[in-house]
Amino acid sequence: MKTRRSMLLCFATALAVAPPVFADEGGVSFWLPGQFGSFAAAPGTPGLSMPFIYYHTTTDAEGGRTFPIGGRIVAGLEARGDLVFFAPTWVFAEPVAGGQASVGVATAFGTLLVEAEATLQGPRGNSFNVGRRDRREGNADLYPSASIKWNRGVHNFMVYSMAGLPVGAYDADRLANLGTNHYSLDGGGGYTYLDPKKGHEFSAVIGLTHNWENPDTDYENGTDAHLDWAASQFFSERLHAGLVGYVYQQVEGDSGAGATLGPFKSQVIGAGPQLGYFIPMGNQQKAYVNLKGIYEFDSENRADGWNAWITVALPLGP
């Protein structure tokens, strides 16, 4: 390691973006677990950057588990999604509150396939139906975000906020939706330990999400708590590898006339490997590539499975 500067990340491994997997009240939160990773609280290079994130998810819930989606109760839910996120981010050169501030906005485009073994109850209490499949292509919601980061030697601290603006593809009569159809607000803080001499890195970000009611289904998700973490070791000035994971826990139950299954609190834990690489691009700027895969377990009122991320963060100039 030549200098501390050579190890400071220009971008987090994943920006604050949150794609739904099927309808938001379908056991899936506005917050996408795992979106923060290594170097989450480390200061960046002032100027404009453009992270691109390819996200794949495969989830499955056996027939004995039921989920509320679009005013209906479905069982045996499976979902596969492929989305590409664009998250232009501006890092300010002038300090804000003694730290480094940044703002950004993200959205996604992609494909979502959802299958249900049975519809047990329809929006008006209609009879039992067997088997349903829905495939949808389109855009997700908009996710504006802001953060401030502080550096104190090997210790880095961050506060952040993120909102969800419901402009994505949504139809209450469909199983597959790329939008949530409700507003959300998330905020929290993070920490990164980065030792250039030993090549050690550890990051953790914790936050809470408040959700407003979906007006088409009269369903309001309860407050969500989430923790994203990552740990890695540098093997050269450019290459690092390690583990990533998350813990998601709904701390307040769902509510509203559409919450026919009651509080329906959900939880999930995930963990898996990661690999990251820096690519010099001149003028002391670096692009960054990160690969990670996460396996989920210990889920409740939530379909679990696995997901994979490919992040490419490009500096676009000071």
Buried (B, 14 or more C-beta within 10 A) or exposed (E): EEEBEBBBBBBBBBBBBBBBBBBBBBBBBBBBBBBBBBBBBBBBBBBBBBBEBBBBBBBBBEEEBBBBBBBBBBBBBBBBBBBEBBBBBBBBEEEEEEBBBBEBBBBBBBBBBBBBBBBBBBEEEEEEBEEBEBEBEBBBBBBBBBBBBBBEEBEBBBBBBBBBBBBBBBBBEBBBBBBBBBBBBBBBBBBBBBBBEEBBBBBBBBBBBBBBBBEBBEBBBBEBBBBBBBBBEBEEBBEBBBBBBBBBBBEBBBBBEBBBBEEBBBBBBBBBBBBBBBEEEEEEBBBBBBBBBBBBEEBBBBBBBBBBBBBBBBBEEE
